[in-house]
Amino acid sequence: MAAKKKTWRITVAMQCKECGKTGYFTNINKATTPKLELKKYCNKDKKRTLHASREKLK
Ligand SMILES: [Zn+2]
């Protein structure tokens, strides 16, 4: 194995702030981006809503 680097990249779920549906998964760097909010299209709301990152539990 190469250099032993601590990895801060984690998989998070992007959860719609309006309906609570989790529609997207993405990777973030926890060291630089502890909290991520994005405008994403929500399939349930049929429009673009604010999605907040939520750490995947499993
Ligand atoms: Zn929604």
N, CA, C, O and the ligand as a Tripos MOL2 file, in Angstrom:
@<TRIPOS>MOLECULE
protein
  233   231    59     0     0
PROTEIN
NO_CHARGES

@<TRIPOS>ATOM
      1 N           0.8350   -1.2080    0.0000 N.3       1 MET1
      2 CA          0.0000    0.0000    0.0000 C.3       1 MET1
      3 C           0.8630    1.2480    0.0000 C.2       1 MET1
      4 O           1.9720    1.2540    0.5340 O.2       1 MET1
      5 N           0.3610    2.2610   -0.5800 N.am      2 ALA2
      6 CA          1.0840    3.5310   -0.6890 C.3       2 ALA2
      7 C           0.9710    4.3210    0.6130 C.2       2 ALA2
      8 O           0.6820    3.7740    1.6780 O.2       2 ALA2
      9 N           1.2010    5.5860    0.4930 N.am      3 ALA3
     10 CA          1.2340    6.4590    1.6620 C.3       3 ALA3
     11 C          -0.0260    6.3010    2.5110 C.2       3 ALA3
     12 O          -1.1480    6.2810    2.0070 O.2       3 ALA3
     13 N           0.1930    6.1950    3.7550 N.am      4 LYS4
     14 CA         -0.9250    6.0730    4.6840 C.3       4 LYS4
     15 C          -1.4680    7.4600    4.9900 C.2       4 LYS4
     16 O          -0.9390    8.1960    5.8230 O.2       4 LYS4
     17 N          -2.5230    7.7780    4.2990 N.am      5 LYS5
     18 CA         -3.1020    9.1050    4.4830 C.3       5 LYS5
     19 C          -4.4630    8.9450    5.1200 C.2       5 LYS5
     20 O          -5.2330    8.0530    4.7640 O.2       5 LYS5
     21 N          -4.7420    9.7980    6.0410 N.am      6 LYS6
     22 CA         -6.0640    9.7460    6.6400 C.3       6 LYS6
     23 C          -7.0600   10.3000    5.6410 C.2       6 LYS6
     24 O          -6.9300   11.4250    5.1590 O.2       6 LYS6
     25 N          -8.0300    9.5070    5.3530 N.am      7 THR7
     26 CA         -9.0040    9.9620    4.3690 C.3       7 THR7
     27 C         -10.2070   10.5740    5.0690 C.2       7 THR7
     28 O         -10.7880   10.0200    6.0030 O.2       7 THR7
     29 N         -10.5420   11.7570    4.5550 N.am      8 TRP8
     30 CA        -11.6850   12.4610    5.1130 C.3       8 TRP8
     31 C         -12.8890   12.3920    4.1860 C.2       8 TRP8
     32 O         -13.9480   12.9560    4.4630 O.2       8 TRP8
     33 N         -12.7010   11.6960    3.0970 N.am      9 ARG9
     34 CA        -13.8070   11.6280    2.1550 C.3       9 ARG9
     35 C         -14.8470   10.6380    2.6600 C.2       9 ARG9
     36 O         -14.5570    9.4680    2.9120 O.2       9 ARG9
     37 N         -16.0250   11.1290    2.7950 N.am     10 ILE10
     38 CA        -17.1040   10.2680    3.2740 C.3      10 ILE10
     39 C         -18.2880   10.3730    2.3290 C.2      10 ILE10
     40 O         -18.4440   11.3590    1.6090 O.2      10 ILE10
     41 N         -19.0890    9.3760    2.3430 N.am     11 THR11
     42 CA        -20.3080    9.3880    1.5400 C.3      11 THR11
     43 C         -21.4400    9.9460    2.3810 C.2      11 THR11
     44 O         -21.6850    9.5000    3.5030 O.2      11 THR11
     45 N         -22.1170   10.9170    1.8230 N.am     12 VAL12
     46 CA        -23.2380   11.4980    2.5390 C.3      12 VAL12
     47 C         -24.4830   11.4100    1.6710 C.2      12 VAL12
     48 O         -24.4080   11.3240    0.4460 O.2      12 VAL12
     49 N         -25.6000   11.4350    2.3230 N.am     13 ALA13
     50 CA        -26.8650   11.4710    1.6170 C.3      13 ALA13
     51 C         -27.3150   12.9180    1.5390 C.2      13 ALA13
     52 O         -27.1910   13.6750    2.5020 O.2      13 ALA13
     53 N         -27.8330   13.2880    0.3910 N.am     14 MET14
     54 CA        -28.3770   14.6290    0.2460 C.3      14 MET14
     55 C         -29.8810   14.5420    0.4590 C.2      14 MET14
     56 O         -30.6120   13.9100   -0.3030 O.2      14 MET14
     57 N         -30.3060   15.1950    1.5170 N.am     15 GLN15
     58 CA        -31.7100   15.0860    1.9030 C.3      15 GLN15
     59 C         -32.4560   16.3760    1.6060 C.2      15 GLN15
     60 O         -32.0030   17.4680    1.9500 O.2      15 GLN15
     61 N         -33.5960   16.2340    0.9670 N.am     16 CYS16
     62 CA        -34.4310   17.3900    0.6390 C.3      16 CYS16
     63 C         -34.9120   18.0520    1.9290 C.2      16 CYS16
     64 O         -35.3930   17.3940    2.8520 O.2      16 CYS16
     65 N         -34.7650   19.3700    1.9590 N.am     17 LYS17
     66 CA        -35.1560   20.0750    3.1820 C.3      17 LYS17
     67 C         -36.6570   20.2970    3.2570 C.2      17 LYS17
     68 O         -37.1900   20.6350    4.3130 O.2      17 LYS17
     69 N         -37.3310   20.1070    2.1400 N.am     18 GLU18
     70 CA        -38.7720   20.3640    2.1310 C.3      18 GLU18
     71 C         -39.5880   19.1250    2.4620 C.2      18 GLU18
     72 O         -40.5290   19.1800    3.2530 O.2      18 GLU18
     73 N         -39.2180   18.0080    1.8480 N.am     19 CYS19
     74 CA        -40.0100   16.7980    2.0960 C.3      19 CYS19
     75 C         -39.2310   15.7330    2.8630 C.2      19 CYS19
     76 O         -39.8110   14.7600    3.3440 O.2      19 CYS19
     77 N         -37.9350   15.9190    2.9730 N.am     20 GLY20
     78 CA        -37.1410   14.9650    3.7390 C.3      20 GLY20
     79 C         -36.6750   13.7620    2.9420 C.2      20 GLY20
     80 O         -36.0300   12.8650    3.4840 O.2      20 GLY20
     81 N         -36.9960   13.7380    1.6650 N.am     21 LYS21
     82 CA        -36.5990   12.6040    0.8380 C.3      21 LYS21
     83 C         -35.1030   12.6500    0.5590 C.2      21 LYS21
     84 O         -34.5300   13.7030    0.2810 O.2      21 LYS21
     85 N         -34.4990   11.4870    0.6410 N.am     22 THR22
     86 CA        -33.0840   11.3940    0.3110 C.3      22 THR22
     87 C         -32.9600   10.9220   -1.1320 C.2      22 THR22
     88 O         -33.2590    9.7710   -1.4480 O.2      22 THR22
     89 N         -32.5270   11.7980   -1.9760 N.am     23 GLY23
     90 CA        -32.5100   11.4640   -3.3860 C.3      23 GLY23
     91 C         -31.1290   11.3140   -3.9830 C.2      23 GLY23
     92 O         -30.9830   10.7480   -5.0660 O.2      23 GLY23
     93 N         -30.1300   11.8010   -3.3100 N.am     24 TYR24
     94 CA        -28.7910   11.7930   -3.8890 C.3      24 TYR24
     95 C         -27.7630   11.3400   -2.8670 C.2      24 TYR24
     96 O         -27.9240   11.4940   -1.6560 O.2      24 TYR24
     97 N         -26.7000   10.7750   -3.4200 N.am     25 PHE25
     98 CA        -25.5550   10.4640   -2.5740 C.3      25 PHE25
     99 C         -24.3320   11.1010   -3.2030 C.2      25 PHE25
    100 O         -24.1800   11.1170   -4.4240 O.2      25 PHE25
    101 N         -23.4820   11.6140   -2.3740 N.am     26 THR26
    102 CA        -22.2810   12.2410   -2.8950 C.3      26 THR26
    103 C         -21.1500   12.0610   -1.9020 C.2      26 THR26
    104 O         -21.3540   11.6840   -0.7480 O.2      26 THR26
    105 N         -19.9600   12.3400   -2.3860 N.am     27 ASN27
    106 CA        -18.7930   12.2690   -1.5130 C.3      27 ASN27
    107 C         -18.3560   13.6760   -1.1430 C.2      27 ASN27
    108 O         -18.2890   14.5550   -2.0020 O.2      27 ASN27
    109 N         -18.0670   13.8870    0.0970 N.am     28 ILE28
    110 CA        -17.5360   15.1810    0.5080 C.3      28 ILE28
    111 C         -16.2610   14.9660    1.3100 C.2      28 ILE28
    112 O         -16.0080   13.8980    1.8670 O.2      28 ILE28
    113 N         -15.4940   16.0040    1.3380 N.am     29 ASN29
    114 CA        -14.3170   15.9980    2.1880 C.3      29 ASN29
    115 C         -14.7140   16.6170    3.5190 C.2      29 ASN29
    116 O         -14.9750   17.8160    3.6180 O.2      29 ASN29
    117 N         -14.7510   15.7910    4.5100 N.am     30 LYS30
    118 CA        -15.2630   16.2460    5.8050 C.3      30 LYS30
    119 C         -14.3830   17.3350    6.4210 C.2      30 LYS30
    120 O         -14.8510   18.1580    7.2080 O.2      30 LYS30
    121 N         -13.1270   17.3250    6.0560 N.am     31 ALA31
    122 CA        -12.2060   18.3050    6.6250 C.3      31 ALA31
    123 C         -12.4780   19.7040    6.0910 C.2      31 ALA31
    124 O         -12.3540   20.6890    6.8190 O.2      31 ALA31
    125 N         -12.8480   19.7860    4.8210 N.am     32 THR32
    126 CA        -13.0480   21.1080    4.2240 C.3      32 THR32
    127 C         -14.5120   21.4460    4.0450 C.2      32 THR32
    128 O         -14.8830   22.6170    3.9630 O.2      32 THR32
    129 N         -15.3410   20.4240    3.9850 N.am     33 THR33
    130 CA        -16.7630   20.6630    3.7630 C.3      33 THR33
    131 C         -17.5860   19.9020    4.7850 C.2      33 THR33
    132 O         -18.1810   18.8720    4.4660 O.2      33 THR33
    133 N         -17.6220   20.3940    5.9910 N.am     34 PRO34
    134 CA        -18.3680   19.6630    7.0220 C.3      34 PRO34
    135 C         -19.8720   19.6700    6.7640 C.2      34 PRO34
    136 O         -20.5930   18.7400    7.1290 O.2      34 PRO34
    137 N         -20.3210   20.7500    6.1240 N.am     35 LYS35
    138 CA        -21.7580   20.8510    5.8590 C.3      35 LYS35
    139 C         -21.9510   21.3180    4.4260 C.2      35 LYS35
    140 O         -21.3490   22.2980    3.9860 O.2      35 LYS35
    141 N         -22.7850   20.6110    3.7230 N.am     36 LEU36
    142 CA        -22.9850   20.9150    2.3220 C.3      36 LEU36
    143 C         -24.4720   21.1160    2.0540 C.2      36 LEU36
    144 O         -25.3160   20.3270    2.4780 O.2      36 LEU36
    145 N         -24.7640   22.2020    1.3330 N.am     37 GLU37
    146 CA        -26.1460   22.4240    0.9440 C.3      37 GLU37
    147 C         -26.1780   22.7530   -0.5440 C.2      37 GLU37
    148 O         -25.4330   23.6040   -1.0320 O.2      37 GLU37
    149 N         -27.0410   22.0690   -1.2320 N.am     38 LEU38
    150 CA        -27.1100   22.2360   -2.6850 C.3      38 LEU38
    151 C         -28.5500   22.3280   -3.1320 C.2      38 LEU38
    152 O         -29.4590   21.7470   -2.5390 O.2      38 LEU38
    153 N         -28.7220   23.0830   -4.2070 N.am     39 LYS39
    154 CA        -30.0300   23.0890   -4.8570 C.3      39 LYS39
    155 C         -30.0710   21.9080   -5.8100 C.2      39 LYS39
    156 O         -29.2740   21.8040   -6.7430 O.2      39 LYS39
    157 N         -31.0170   21.0250   -5.5520 N.am     40 LYS40
    158 CA        -31.1330   19.8280   -6.3860 C.3      40 LYS40
    159 C         -32.5910   19.6240   -6.7500 C.2      40 LYS40
    160 O         -33.5090   20.0970   -6.0790 O.2      40 LYS40
    161 N         -32.7600   18.9020   -7.8370 N.am     41 TYR41
    162 CA        -34.1210   18.5950   -8.2450 C.3      41 TYR41
    163 C         -34.6680   17.4600   -7.3930 C.2      41 TYR41
    164 O         -34.0620   16.3940   -7.2860 O.2      41 TYR41
    165 N         -35.8040   17.7050   -6.8000 N.am     42 CYS42
    166 CA        -36.4330   16.6920   -5.9690 C.3      42 CYS42
    167 C         -37.5280   16.0010   -6.7690 C.2      42 CYS42
    168 O         -38.4310   16.6550   -7.2900 O.2      42 CYS42
    169 N         -37.4470   14.6990   -6.8630 N.am     43 ASN43
    170 CA        -38.4410   13.9420   -7.6250 C.3      43 ASN43
    171 C         -39.8140   13.9720   -6.9670 C.2      43 ASN43
    172 O         -40.8400   13.8320   -7.6330 O.2      43 ASN43
    173 N         -39.8170   14.1520   -5.6890 N.am     44 LYS44
    174 CA        -41.0910   14.1380   -4.9850 C.3      44 LYS44
    175 C         -41.7940   15.4870   -5.0940 C.2      44 LYS44
    176 O         -43.0040   15.5650   -5.3090 O.2      44 LYS44
    177 N         -41.0080   16.5360   -4.9410 N.am     45 ASP45
    178 CA        -41.5850   17.8780   -5.0130 C.3      45 ASP45
    179 C         -41.7160   18.3710   -6.4540 C.2      45 ASP45
    180 O         -42.4100   19.3530   -6.7140 O.2      45 ASP45
    181 N         -41.0550   17.6950   -7.3810 N.am     46 LYS46
    182 CA        -41.0850   18.0760   -8.7970 C.3      46 LYS46
    183 C         -40.5330   19.4760   -9.0180 C.2      46 LYS46
    184 O         -40.9900   20.2060   -9.8970 O.2      46 LYS46
    185 N         -39.5690   19.8320   -8.2280 N.am     47 LYS47
    186 CA        -38.9250   21.1330   -8.4000 C.3      47 LYS47
    187 C         -37.5750   21.1090   -7.7210 C.2      47 LYS47
    188 O         -37.2220   20.1530   -7.0310 O.2      47 LYS47
    189 N         -36.8350   22.1660   -7.9270 N.am     48 ARG48
    190 CA        -35.5220   22.2520   -7.3040 C.3      48 ARG48
    191 C         -35.6650   22.7630   -5.8800 C.2      48 ARG48
    192 O         -36.2680   23.8100   -5.6410 O.2      48 ARG48
    193 N         -35.1210   22.0360   -4.9670 N.am     49 THR49
    194 CA        -35.2030   22.4300   -3.5700 C.3      49 THR49
    195 C         -33.8060   22.3800   -2.9590 C.2      49 THR49
    196 O         -32.8590   21.8730   -3.5590 O.2      49 THR49
    197 N         -33.7120   22.9100   -1.7770 N.am     50 LEU50
    198 CA        -32.4370   22.8660   -1.0640 C.3      50 LEU50
    199 C         -32.2530   21.4880   -0.4350 C.2      50 LEU50
    200 O         -33.1300   20.9780    0.2620 O.2      50 LEU50
    201 N         -31.1100   20.9120   -0.6980 N.am     51 HIS51
    202 CA        -30.7780   19.6170   -0.1170 C.3      51 HIS51
    203 C         -29.5950   19.7880    0.8280 C.2      51 HIS51
    204 O         -28.6220   20.4710    0.5070 O.2      51 HIS51
    205 N         -29.6880   19.1760    1.9650 N.am     52 ALA52
    206 CA        -28.6100   19.2630    2.9370 C.3      52 ALA52
    207 C         -27.9430   17.9080    3.0870 C.2      52 ALA52
    208 O         -28.6020   16.8700    3.0210 O.2      52 ALA52
    209 N         -26.6560   17.9220    3.2870 N.am     53 SER53
    210 CA        -25.9310   16.6630    3.4270 C.3      53 SER53
    211 C         -26.2230   16.0360    4.7750 C.2      53 SER53
    212 O         -26.3700   16.7100    5.7950 O.2      53 SER53
    213 N         -26.3000   14.7240    4.7320 N.am     54 ARG54
    214 CA        -26.5200   13.9890    5.9690 C.3      54 ARG54
    215 C         -25.6270   12.7710    5.9200 C.2      54 ARG54
    216 O         -25.6350   12.0140    4.9490 O.2      54 ARG54
    217 N         -24.8830   12.5950    6.9400 N.am     55 GLU55
    218 CA        -23.9550   11.4610    6.9480 C.3      55 GLU55
    219 C         -24.7220   10.1520    6.9030 C.2      55 GLU55
    220 O         -25.6900    9.9310    7.6300 O.2      55 GLU55
    221 N         -24.2470    9.3090    6.0260 N.am     56 LYS56
    222 CA        -24.8400    7.9790    5.9130 C.3      56 LYS56
    223 C         -24.5490    7.1850    7.1690 C.2      56 LYS56
    224 O         -23.4230    7.1580    7.6660 O.2      56 LYS56
    225 N         -25.5670    6.5540    7.6600 N.am     57 LEU57
    226 CA        -25.3730    5.8280    8.9010 C.3      57 LEU57
    227 C         -24.8230    4.4280    8.6450 C.2      57 LEU57
    228 O         -24.0660    3.8920    9.4540 O.2      57 LEU57
    229 N         -25.2040    3.8520    7.5340 N.am     58 LYS58
    230 CA        -24.7230    2.5020    7.2440 C.3      58 LYS58
    231 C         -24.0410    2.4720    5.8920 C.2      58 LYS58
    232 O         -23.5660    1.4200    5.4640 O.2      58 LYS58
    233 ZN        -38.4260   17.1600   -1.6700 Zn       59 ZN59
@<TRIPOS>BOND
     1     1     2 1
     2     2     3 1
     3     3     4 2
     4     3     5 am
     5     5     6 1
     6     6     7 1
     7     7     8 2
     8     7     9 am
     9     9    10 1
    10    10    11 1
    11    11    12 2
    12    11    13 am
    13    13    14 1
    14    14    15 1
    15    15    16 2
    16    15    17 am
    17    17    18 1
    18    18    19 1
    19    19    20 2
    20    19    21 am
    21    21    22 1
    22    22    23 1
    23    23    24 2
    24    23    25 am
    25    25    26 1
    26    26    27 1
    27    27    28 2
    28    27    29 am
    29    29    30 1
    30    30    31 1
    31    31    32 2
    32    31    33 am
    33    33    34 1
    34    34    35 1
    35    35    36 2
    36    35    37 am
    37    37    38 1
    38    38    39 1
    39    39    40 2
    40    39    41 am
    41    41    42 1
    42    42    43 1
    43    43    44 2
    44    43    45 am
    45    45    46 1
    46    46    47 1
    47    47    48 2
    48    47    49 am
    49    49    50 1
    50    50    51 1
    51    51    52 2
    52    51    53 am
    53    53    54 1
    54    54    55 1
    55    55    56 2
    56    55    57 am
    57    57    58 1
    58    58    59 1
    59    59    60 2
    60    59    61 am
    61    61    62 1
    62    62    63 1
    63    63    64 2
    64    63    65 am
    65    65    66 1
    66    66    67 1
    67    67    68 2
    68    67    69 am
    69    69    70 1
    70    70    71 1
    71    71    72 2
    72    71    73 am
    73    73    74 1
    74    74    75 1
    75    75    76 2
    76    75    77 am
    77    77    78 1
    78    78    79 1
    79    79    80 2
    80    79    81 am
    81    81    82 1
    82    82    83 1
    83    83    84 2
    84    83    85 am
    85    85    86 1
    86    86    87 1
    87    87    88 2
    88    87    89 am
    89    89    90 1
    90    90    91 1
    91    91    92 2
    92    91    93 am
    93    93    94 1
    94    94    95 1
    95    95    96 2
    96    95    97 am
    97    97    98 1
    98    98    99 1
    99    99   100 2
   100    99   101 am
   101   101   102 1
   102   102   103 1
   103   103   104 2
   104   103   105 am
   105   105   106 1
   106   106   107 1
   107   107   108 2
   108   107   109 am
   109   109   110 1
   110   110   111 1
   111   111   112 2
   112   111   113 am
   113   113   114 1
   114   114   115 1
   115   115   116 2
   116   115   117 am
   117   117   118 1
   118   118   119 1
   119   119   120 2
   120   119   121 am
   121   121   122 1
   122   122   123 1
   123   123   124 2
   124   123   125 am
   125   125   126 1
   126   126   127 1
   127   127   128 2
   128   127   129 am
   129   129   130 1
   130   130   131 1
   131   131   132 2
   132   131   133 am
   133   133   134 1
   134   134   135 1
   135   135   136 2
   136   135   137 am
   137   137   138 1
   138   138   139 1
   139   139   140 2
   140   139   141 am
   141   141   142 1
   142   142   143 1
   143   143   144 2
   144   143   145 am
   145   145   146 1
   146   146   147 1
   147   147   148 2
   148   147   149 am
   149   149   150 1
   150   150   151 1
   151   151   152 2
   152   151   153 am
   153   153   154 1
   154   154   155 1
   155   155   156 2
   156   155   157 am
   157   157   158 1
   158   158   159 1
   159   159   160 2
   160   159   161 am
   161   161   162 1
   162   162   163 1
   163   163   164 2
   164   163   165 am
   165   165   166 1
   166   166   167 1
   167   167   168 2
   168   167   169 am
   169   169   170 1
   170   170   171 1
   171   171   172 2
   172   171   173 am
   173   173   174 1
   174   174   175 1
   175   175   176 2
   176   175   177 am
   177   177   178 1
   178   178   179 1
   179   179   180 2
   180   179   181 am
   181   181   182 1
   182   182   183 1
   183   183   184 2
   184   183   185 am
   185   185   186 1
   186   186   187 1
   187   187   188 2
   188   187   189 am
   189   189   190 1
   190   190   191 1
   191   191   192 2
   192   191   193 am
   193   193   194 1
   194   194   195 1
   195   195   196 2
   196   195   197 am
   197   197   198 1
   198   198   199 1
   199   199   200 2
   200   199   201 am
   201   201   202 1
   202   202   203 1
   203   203   204 2
   204   203   205 am
   205   205   206 1
   206   206   207 1
   207   207   208 2
   208   207   209 am
   209   209   210 1
   210   210   211 1
   211   211   212 2
   212   211   213 am
   213   213   214 1
   214   214   215 1
   215   215   216 2
   216   215   217 am
   217   217   218 1
   218   218   219 1
   219   219   220 2
   220   219   221 am
   221   221   222 1
   222   222   223 1
   223   223   224 2
   224   223   225 am
   225   225   226 1
   226   226   227 1
   227   227   228 2
   228   227   229 am
   229   229   230 1
   230   230   231 1
   231   231   232 2
@<TRIPOS>SUBSTRUCTURE
     1 MET1         2 RESIDUE 1 A MET
     2 ALA2         6 RESIDUE 1 A ALA
     3 ALA3        10 RESIDUE 1 A ALA
     4 LYS4        14 RESIDUE 1 A LYS
     5 LYS5        18 RESIDUE 1 A LYS
     6 LYS6        22 RESIDUE 1 A LYS
     7 THR7        26 RESIDUE 1 A THR
     8 TRP8        30 RESIDUE 1 A TRP
     9 ARG9        34 RESIDUE 1 A ARG
    10 ILE10       38 RESIDUE 1 A ILE
    11 THR11       42 RESIDUE 1 A THR
    12 VAL12       46 RESIDUE 1 A VAL
    13 ALA13       50 RESIDUE 1 A ALA
    14 MET14       54 RESIDUE 1 A MET
    15 GLN15       58 RESIDUE 1 A GLN
    16 CYS16       62 RESIDUE 1 A CYS
    17 LYS17       66 RESIDUE 1 A LYS
    18 GLU18       70 RESIDUE 1 A GLU
    19 CYS19       74 RESIDUE 1 A CYS
    20 GLY20       78 RESIDUE 1 A GLY
    21 LYS21       82 RESIDUE 1 A LYS
    22 THR22       86 RESIDUE 1 A THR
    23 GLY23       90 RESIDUE 1 A GLY
    24 TYR24       94 RESIDUE 1 A TYR
    25 PHE25       98 RESIDUE 1 A PHE
    26 THR26      102 RESIDUE 1 A THR
    27 ASN27      106 RESIDUE 1 A ASN
    28 ILE28      110 RESIDUE 1 A ILE
    29 ASN29      114 RESIDUE 1 A ASN
    30 LYS30      118 RESIDUE 1 A LYS
    31 ALA31      122 RESIDUE 1 A ALA
    32 THR32      126 RESIDUE 1 A THR
    33 THR33      130 RESIDUE 1 A THR
    34 PRO34      134 RESIDUE 1 A PRO
    35 LYS35      138 RESIDUE 1 A LYS
    36 LEU36      142 RESIDUE 1 A LEU
    37 GLU37      146 RESIDUE 1 A GLU
    38 LEU38      150 RESIDUE 1 A LEU
    39 LYS39      154 RESIDUE 1 A LYS
    40 LYS40      158 RESIDUE 1 A LYS
    41 TYR41      162 RESIDUE 1 A TYR
    42 CYS42      166 RESIDUE 1 A CYS
    43 ASN43      170 RESIDUE 1 A ASN
    44 LYS44      174 RESIDUE 1 A LYS
    45 ASP45      178 RESIDUE 1 A ASP
    46 LYS46      182 RESIDUE 1 A LYS
    47 LYS47      186 RESIDUE 1 A LYS
    48 ARG48      190 RESIDUE 1 A ARG
    49 THR49      194 RESIDUE 1 A THR
    50 LEU50      198 RESIDUE 1 A LEU
    51 HIS51      202 RESIDUE 1 A HIS
    52 ALA52      206 RESIDUE 1 A ALA
    53 SER53      210 RESIDUE 1 A SER
    54 ARG54      214 RESIDUE 1 A ARG
    55 GLU55      218 RESIDUE 1 A GLU
    56 LYS56      222 RESIDUE 1 A LYS
    57 LEU57      226 RESIDUE 1 A LEU
    58 LYS58      230 RESIDUE 1 A LYS
    59 ZN59       233 GROUP 0 **** ****
